[in-house]
Amino acid sequence: MRQLSVDEVIGELRSGMTIGIGGWGSRRKPMALVYALAKSDLTDLTIVSYGGPDVGILCALGKVKKLVYGFVSLDSIPLEPHFRVARQKGTIPEVVELDEGMFQLGLRAAAWNVPFLPTRAGLGSGVMDVNPHLKTVECPYTGEELVAMPALKLDAAFVHMNRADARGNGQYLGPDPYFDDWFCMAADKAYMSCEKLALEDAAIQTRLINRTMVDAVVLAPGGAGFTECPPDYPRDEAAQKAYAATAKDPEAFRAWLEAQ
């Protein structure tokens, strides 16, 4: 297993890639990797995320050609402000708005190397209206109509764990694993940042990422900030508020980003 710096990870990526970003809203986002991606020359990205500031930052910079998301929120600020501005101005060329469960099934389909997974989610809802590319299938056993959720295949994935080891095993110590393991398994290459390179003697179920799921480990203490990464640190609400305020001023946003 390789241990890389954030800049070395970005050096392995190319413009036009599809990148999945783990975490959930403003919770345990791999922000050190996101900041490095934001400051890079990479463009024309497809971003797949249960979105938070990762989505807002990359959309504000015009790096996103396609956005696939279940929501985009800062949790204590319900709608991510930079994402709001981008949607209102129509500066994201293509968006795919999905039910949260459909999004998860897309990751699972990619991880299992199948073209789609069937679900009832989305039937009779606006999800089908805003995503005309979504198709339905007839169950061969019952004849029931189901949505065929296509696989969300990723070129690369970023996740952040509380702890990891040099072999590529990753451990979360907070209240929720989110779907970071599925992001890793849906990707051709997965990069895991962590607070410490030392697994703790906690319940085995907290060891979410195993070494077969990732390509490299990045030691990045504080690497989820300003989002929360319990029990290591809570969300920095003051820093998040300062970030949100820059949505009204592009120059202030760029100055903020350079300071990260």
N, C-alpha and C positions, 0 to 999 in steps of 0.2 A: 504493500500500500504506500502511495506517495503522500508526502506532506508538502503542501504548496502554500505560498503566500496568496493574498487576494489578487494581487496583480498578475501572478503567474496563472491563476485560474482564468482571469479575463483574457490573458494571452492565448489561451487554448480555444477561445470562442471566435466566431466570425459573424459579420453582418448577415442579416437574413435568417438567422437561426430562430427556432422555437424554444423558448426558455420558460420552464416552470419554476415558480417561486413558492416555497413552502411557507408555513406559518398561517396565521388566520387574522385578517384585519390588522390591528396594531398589536399583535401578540406573536412573540418569538419569530419575528421576521429576520432573515439573514442579511441584515442591513449593511454590514461591512462589505459583503459581496455586491449588494445593490449599489452602494455608493461608488464602488470601483467601476461597476458597469456603467453607471451614470456619467462618470468622468472620462470614459473611454471614447474612442471614435466609432464604436459599433452603432449601427443604425438598422432600420427596416426590420425590427424585431417583432416576432409574435410572442406575446407574454400571456402566460396561463397562470392564473392566481386566484385564490380567495383573497381579494385585493385589500391592500392597506397603503401605507406610504410608498411601498415599492412601485405600485402602479401609478400613483400620483406623480412621483418624481420622474419616472421614465416617460410618462405622457407629457408632462410639462416641458421636457426637453425635446419633444418631437421624435423620440427614438422608436415609437411603437407604430407599426403599420397595421397590426391586428391585435386585438385584446379579447381574450377569452376569460370570463369571470363569473363567479356566483354572486358576488357583491364587491363593493369597494368602499371600505369604512375605516375610520380611525377609532371605532368603538365609542369612546367618550365624546367624539365628534362624529355624528352619525354618517355623514356623507363626506368622503375624502375631498377636500376643497380643490386641489389641483385637478383631480379627475373630473369634478363638477365643471370646472372651467373648460377643460378639454372637450367634454361632451356637449356643453352649451355652444361652444364655438365650432364644433364639428371637425376638430383637428385630429381625431383618431380615424384613419381611413376605413377601418372595418372593426366592428364589434360583434361579439357573440355573447349574449346575455343568457345565462343558464340557471335553472333551478339548482340549488346547492347539491342535492342528491344526484342529479344528472351529471353534474361536474365530476363528482366522485366516481361515478360509474365510467365516465370517459377515461379517467386515470386507470381504473382497474382493467378496462378493456385493453388499454395500451400495455399495461404490465403483463397481462395474460396473452398478449399477442393475438387478439381476436379483433375483427374489424368493428364490432359494436357489441353492446349489451342491451337486452330488452328491459323496459321499465314502464310502469304506468305514469310515472311523474311526467308532467308536461301536457298530458292529454286534457283537452278542453280548456287550456289556459293560453294566455298571451305569449308564452314561451314559443309555441308553435308559430304564432303569427309573426314574431320578430326574427325568427330563424327559419326561413322557408327552405333552407337546405336540409333540415331535419326530416327524416322519413319515418313512416310507420311500417310495421311488419305484422303479419298474422301468425299467431301461435300455432304451430303444427299439431298441437295436442288438443287445444280447446277452441281454436278459432278466434280467440280474443285479439283485438287490436292493441298493439303495444308500440311505444316509441323505441326506435332503434338508435340508442345514443352512441354516436361514433367515438372511436378511440381518440384520446388526446395524446398523441405520440409526441414526445419531447426530444429535442436534440440534447438539451442539458437541463439539469435541475439544481437549484440552490436550496439547502435547508440549514437550519441552525439548531444545534443540540446543546443541552447544558454540559454534558460530558461526552468524551469520546476516547478511544485509544488509538494507538498508532496503526493498528490493523484495520481500522475503519468501522469499528462498532460504535454506535451512538446511543446515548441515553438521555431521555427527558426526565426532569424531576418536578415539573409543574403539574397542573391538574389535567392536562389534555394532550394527547399525542397529535391532535389534528390529523392531517393525512400526509405527513412528511414521508412516510415509508412508501406510499403509493406514488408520490412525485418521483422518488428515486427509482422505483421499479419501472415507471413509465418512460424513463429517459435513457438515451444512448450513453450519456455520461452524467454522473451525479457528483456534486461537490458539497461536502458537509463541513460547515464551520462549527466551532465549539468554544465554550467558555474555558474549559480546562481539558488537558489530555490526561485524564485519570478517571476511569469508571468508578462509581461509588457502589458500596455494598447495599444496594436498594433492591426492591422486588424485581425479579427477572423480567416482569412484564414491562418495566420502564426502559429496557434495552430495545428500543424501537428499531434502530437501524443496524443491520448486520453487514459484515464486511463485503458480502457479495453484492450489496446494493449501491456501493459508492466507488468512485474512481480516485478520490483524493480527499484528504482531511486538511482543514485550515484552522490553525489555532488563532482564535480571534476573541480575546477577552473583551466583554462589552459589545460584542459583534452584533447583537440584536437591537441595541439602543438607537433611537429613543423608545422603541416598542418594548413591551414587557418580556421578561424572561425569568419567571419565578422558578425556584426560590432565590435565584441569584440577584435579581433586581426587579422592581416594579416598573411600569411605564412611567417615563419622565413626562408628566403632564405639562409642565412649563415649557419644556423643549418641544413637545408636540404642538402646543398652542403657538409657539414662535414659528414653527414650520408652517402651520396652517395659515398664519397671517401673511406669509409670503405669496400666497395664491393671488393676491391683489396687486403684486408688484414683481414683474419678471426679473428686474435687476436685483431686488432684495433676495429673490429665490436663488439666483446664481451665486450671490455672495454667501448665502447660507450654505449652499451645497459645497462651495470651495472650502468652507470651514470644517466640513465633516471629515 
